[in-house]
Amino acid sequence: PHGADVRPDGKFVVVSGKLDPHVTVYSAEKIRKAMAGKKYSGSDEYGVPILDFDSVKEAQAEVGLGPLHTQFDDKGQAYTSLFLDSAVARWTLGGDFTKLHGQQPWTMVHKTPVQYNIGHLVAAEGDSVSPDGRYLVSMSKWSVDRFFPPGPLLPQNFQLLDISGSGADMPVIYDAPIGVGEPHYAVMIKADKLKPWTVYPEVGWNPHTQML
């Protein structure tokens, strides 16, 4: 497994297997019951018990090649990065979230191509208990031919997707080249939640220790 992302309500964990075109959804309640009932299929080399797969699985959704990480929106949908497909997959959640989208649960809705080889992705408050939806950033590992070549080292590429629509409506609306360093994990929050200082509170303030 690669990414393990908890749904906003905490009821399910979405796990992507990298070499498996499916994402597997595990139920937190089933996991607790399996642990209480000791429903194990064996132990690993360190003696840690392995939960029985069928006892804890809630669903699987086929999303595409190379699924890695998942974020969520405010309409009961999930977004998974597809490294080999170079795409972002939109798919529907089940359970209580079905009433938000009114579609078949645990089903892929659309894939938007991104450039290229996406790894991580970040949606607006997409890993919080109250996702904001609207926007998602594809943190792509390669830009290849998207920009004027600055030299032998090509930049990575952040691409902004508009996810406010439904169905196949989730276009790339902006490209932003990023310098040296493969992009990993990010969090997007509303700007009005940030209260930064514009000046330090006292002369001689140490920004590392947060004291004089």
N, C-alpha and C positions, 0 to 999 in steps of 0.2 A: 504493500500500500504506500501511497505518497501523501496526498492531502487528506486530512481528517477534519471536517468542518461541521460545527454544531449549528443546527437550525435555530432561528431566532427564539423560538419558544422553549428550547432546550430538550425537546422530546425525541429528536432524532440526530444521528451523526451521519454525515455524508462522507463516504470514503472512496477515493479514486485510486485505481490500481495501476495506472501508467501503461501497462501492457494489455489491459482488459478494456474493451470499448464501453463497458458499463460503469456506472457509478452504483455503489451498493449503499443502501440506506439501512442503518441499524437503529433499532428502537431502544431508547434509554430504559424504558420500563421492562422490556424483555431482557435486557442485559442484567438489570437488578434481580429479576426473577430467576434467571439462569444461574446467577452467582449464589442466590439463596438456596436454590435447589441443587447446586453443584452439577449443573449440566455441562460437563466438560467433554471434549473429544480427545484429551490427552494433555501432555505438558511439553513445554519447550526444553531445550538443553539445560536451562538453569532451574528447572522445576516449577516454573510459573504455569499455572493451569490455563488451557486454551478453551475458550467458550465454544460450545457447539454452534456452528455456522447457522444452521437452519432454525435454531432456537432463538436467535437474536436478530435475524434478518427481518426487516419490514418490507423492503421492495428493492428492485433494481430497475435502472433506466438506462437504455442504450443511447449514448450521446455522441460517440465518435472515437477517433483514434488518438490515443495519448492523453486521456483525461488526467489533470493534475490537481487543481484547486477549485473551490466553489465559493461563491458569494450569493447573497439573497437580496430580493427587492421587497417592496411593500405590497405587492399584488399576488403573493403566494407562489412566486417563481424563483428558480435557482439558475445560476450562471456558472458554467464550468469551463475552464481553460482546456483547450485541446492542443497539445504540443505538436503532434504529428500532422494533424489536419490544419494547423495554423488558423484556428477559429475559436470563437466563443459560442458555446451551446447554451440556448435558453430552454429550460424544461420545467415541467409543472411539479409542484409538491403535492403530497396527499394529506390525508387526515383533515384537521380543521381548516387547513389552508385552501382546500378545494373550493370552498364557497367564495373565495376572493377572485379566483380566475375562471371558475365555471367550466373547466375543461377536464379531459381525461387525466387523472392523477398519474404521477410518475412517468410522464411521456415527454419526449423531446418535441419542442415547438419549432425551433429555427436555429440555424448556425450562421453566424456572420464571419466571413473571412477577415483575418488580421495579418499584418505584415511585420515580422514573420516569427514563427516558433514561440508562441506565447508560453510563459511559465506561470507567474503569479498574475492575479488580477485584483482590482479593488473597486467595489461599488460604494455609492454614497451611504455611509453608515451601514454597509452591507454585512458586517459581522457583529452587529449589535442586536439588542432585543427589539429595536424598532427601526428597521431599515428605511431609508428615505427614498430609495429608487431613483429614477430620473437619469442618473449618469453612472457610467462604469468606465474604468481605465484598463485597457489591455497593456500589460507590462511585457512587451515583446522583446525577445532576446536579440533579434536581428532586424535591421532596416534594409539591408542590401541596396536596392535601387531606388529607395524612396527620397533620397536627398542628394545634393551635389556632393561628390566624394571629397572629404577633407584630407584624405591621405590613405595609407594602407589599412588603418584601423577605422572601421565603420561604426557609427553610433548605434546604441540600442534605440528602441522606438516605443514611446508611450502613445497610445491611440485612445481618444475619447469617443465612447459610444453613447448615443442617446437611447436609453432603455425605457423612456416614458411611454412609448407606444405599446401595442400588443401584437401577437403573432409574429410575422416576419419583419415587423417595423422596428429595427434596432441598428441603424446605420452608424458607420464610422464618420464622425464629423470634424475631427481635428487630429493632426499628427504633430508630435513634439519629439525631436531627437534628444537623446540623453547621452551624456559623455561616458567616460570609462566606468565600468562596473556593471555586472549583470544585475538587473533589478530583482529584488526580493521583498516580499511582504510590505504592505503599506496600509494605512488607515485613512479614510477620507471622512472628515466631520465638517459640520457647518461652521463657517468662519466666525459667526457670532458667539460660538461657544469658547473661542480663544480670547483670553484677556492678557495679552503680552504687555510687558513693560516697554515703554519707549525710552526710558532712562532708568538707570539703577537707583534704588531708593536712597542711597547715601554715598558720599564720596569715599572711595576705598573699598567698595563692595566687591567681594570675591564671587564671581559667577559660578565657580565650581563648588565651593563650600556653602554658598548662599548665606554668607555672613561676612562681617567685617574682619 
